[in-house]
Amino acid sequence: MLTNTHILVAATALTRQRFTTKQNLAIIAGGVVPDLSVFIMAAVGRMPGSTITNLWRKPDGMYWQEPWQFFSALSNSIPLYVALLLLFMFLVRRAQKHRALWLGSALFFAACLLHVLFDFPVHADDAHVHFWPLTDARFHSPVSYWQSQYWGNWVSAFEVIGGLIMATILWRRFGHWWPRIGTTLLALPYIAAIAFLLRGFVS
């Protein structure tokens, strides 16, 4: 799924008006973090002077080499996020001192966990190591969020519709200008996709 969609999923499921700004921002950050190693890798691979020409293609692409596979396994580990979420939920209940910090941390790891759980069923050839460090096994789904031979066109259409619905929910949930600006920016790829499709029909 697109990182935008992961952010919208986490924000729709977890953000609340009663939470502090820092707690809601922790949720947004949690929606991004599992993809962070990919962004860093792509930036390194495109730095001026870089001789890397293959970022993604198997088996020689930069993404499939170390240390990037380790970073990907670390940032997409379901057991790791479950353990950390349970730890901070325990602290929220039992340690009243710094409770706001523990809650923000729990929300952050809940958002990370939502990210990897939504990724799990939509990665085919590019499946993550979702159960590190327990195993290096990968679940190669019969469905992909982007590969057309694995129903990618249908998943993309569903993602566009879902993204716009979630953006609308968040727009209505928060009345302040800055969450609405952020929500609008997150929705732009879906709006562009629909505009591109409508242009094709018109032409």
C-alpha positions in Angstrom: 0.0 0.0 0.0 1.0 3.6 -0.5 2.6 5.3 2.5 -0.2 7.9 2.3 -2.8 5.1 2.7 -1.0 3.7 5.8 -1.0 7.2 7.4 -4.7 7.6 6.7 -5.5 4.1 8.1 -3.5 4.8 11.3 -5.0 8.3 11.6 -8.6 7.2 11.0 -8.3 4.3 13.4 -6.4 5.9 16.2 -6.4 9.7 16.3 -8.9 11.5 18.5 -9.6 15.1 19.4 -9.0 14.3 23.1 -5.4 13.3 22.4 -2.7 15.8 22.6 -1.1 17.1 19.4 2.1 15.1 20.2 0.1 11.9 20.6 -1.7 12.4 17.3 1.5 13.2 15.6 3.0 10.0 17.1 0.2 8.1 15.3 1.1 9.8 12.0 4.8 8.9 12.5 3.9 5.3 13.3 2.1 5.1 9.9 5.3 6.1 8.2 8.1 4.4 10.1 7.8 0.9 8.6 8.5 2.4 5.2 11.3 4.7 6.4 14.1 2.3 5.5 12.9 2.3 1.9 12.9 6.0 1.7 16.4 6.2 3.2 17.7 3.5 0.8 16.2 5.3 -2.2 17.8 8.6 -1.1 21.2 6.9 -0.7 20.9 5.2 -4.1 20.1 8.5 -5.8 22.7 10.6 -4.2 25.0 12.6 -6.5 27.9 10.4 -7.6 26.1 7.1 -6.9 26.8 4.4 -9.4 23.7 2.3 -8.4 21.4 1.8 -11.3 19.1 -1.0 -9.9 17.2 -0.2 -6.7 14.3 -2.7 -6.8 14.7 -5.5 -9.3 15.5 -9.0 -8.0 18.0 -10.4 -7.3 20.6 -7.7 -7.7 18.6 -4.6 -6.7 19.8 -2.5 -3.8 16.6 -3.3 -1.9 17.4 -7.0 -1.9 20.9 -6.5 -0.4 22.2 -6.0 3.1 21.9 -4.0 5.2 18.6 -2.9 3.6 17.0 -6.3 4.0 17.8 -6.3 7.7 16.4 -2.8 8.1 13.3 -3.8 6.2 12.8 -6.9 8.4 13.3 -4.8 11.5 10.9 -2.1 10.5 8.2 -4.6 9.3 8.4 -7.0 12.2 4.9 -7.9 13.6 6.4 -9.6 16.8 8.5 -6.6 17.6 5.6 -4.2 17.3 3.3 -6.4 19.3 5.8 -6.7 22.1 6.4 -3.0 22.2 2.7 -2.2 22.1 2.0 -4.5 24.9 4.9 -3.0 27.0 3.6 0.5 26.6 0.0 -0.5 27.2 1.2 -2.1 30.5 3.0 1.2 31.4 -0.1 3.2 30.6 -2.1 1.2 33.1 0.5 0.7 35.8 2.8 3.8 35.7 0.8 7.0 36.2 3.9 9.1 36.1 4.6 10.1 32.4 1.3 8.5 31.4 0.9 10.8 28.5 4.3 9.7 27.2 3.5 6.0 27.6 0.2 6.6 25.8 1.9 8.4 22.9 4.4 5.5 22.6 1.6 2.9 22.6 -0.3 4.8 19.9 2.9 5.1 17.9 3.5 1.3 18.0 -0.1 0.6 17.4 0.1 2.7 14.2 3.3 0.8 13.2 1.5 -2.5 13.7 -1.5 -1.4 11.7 0.9 -0.5 8.8 2.5 -4.0 8.7 -0.8 -5.8 9.2 -2.3 -3.9 6.2 0.8 -4.6 4.1 0.8 -8.4 4.9 -2.0 -9.4 2.5 -0.9 -7.2 -0.5 2.7 -8.0 -1.1 3.4 -10.8 -3.6 6.9 -11.0 -5.2 8.1 -8.2 -2.8 6.9 -9.7 0.4 8.5 -8.5 3.7 10.0 -10.6 6.4 7.0 -10.0 8.7 7.9 -12.3 11.6 11.6 -11.4 12.2 13.3 -12.3 14.5 11.3 -15.5 14.9 11.7 -16.6 11.3 13.0 -15.2 8.0 10.0 -16.7 6.1 8.0 -14.5 3.8 4.3 -14.8 3.0 4.0 -14.3 -0.8 0.4 -13.2 -1.1 -1.7 -14.0 -4.2 -2.7 -10.4 -4.1 -0.5 -7.3 -4.7 -1.2 -3.7 -4.2 0.6 -2.7 -7.4 1.4 -5.7 -9.6 -1.4 -6.1 -12.2 -0.7 -9.9 -12.6 -1.7 -10.2 -8.9 -4.9 -8.2 -9.0 -3.0 -4.9 -8.5 -5.4 -2.8 -10.6 -8.3 -3.9 -8.4 -6.4 -3.3 -5.2 -5.3 0.1 -6.4 -8.9 1.1 -7.2 -10.0 0.0 -3.7 -7.1 1.9 -2.2 -8.1 5.1 -4.0 -11.7 4.9 -2.9 -10.7 3.9 0.7 -8.2 6.7 0.8 -10.7 9.3 -0.1 -13.3 8.0 2.4 -10.7 8.1 5.2 -9.6 11.6 4.2 -13.2 12.7 4.4 -13.6 11.1 7.9 -10.5 12.9 9.1 -11.6 16.2 7.6 -14.8 16.0 9.5 -13.1 14.8 12.7 -10.7 17.7 13.1 -11.9 21.3 12.5 -8.5 23.0 12.8 -6.8 24.2 9.7 -3.5 22.3 10.0 -5.0 18.8 10.2 -7.3 19.6 7.3 -4.3 20.8 5.2 -2.4 17.7 6.1 -5.4 15.5 5.2 -5.8 17.3 1.8 -2.2 16.7 1.0 -2.5 13.0 1.8 -5.6 12.8 -0.4 -3.9 14.4 -3.5 -2.6 11.1 -5.0 -6.1 9.6 -5.0 -7.7 12.8 -6.4 -5.0 12.8 -9.2 -5.7 9.1 -9.9 -9.4 9.8 -10.4 -8.7 12.8 -12.5 -6.4 10.8 -14.7 -9.0 8.1 -15.1 -11.8 10.6 -15.9 -9.5 12.2 -18.5 -9.1 8.9 -20.2 -12.8 8.4 -20.4 -13.4 11.9 -21.8 -10.6 11.7 -24.4 
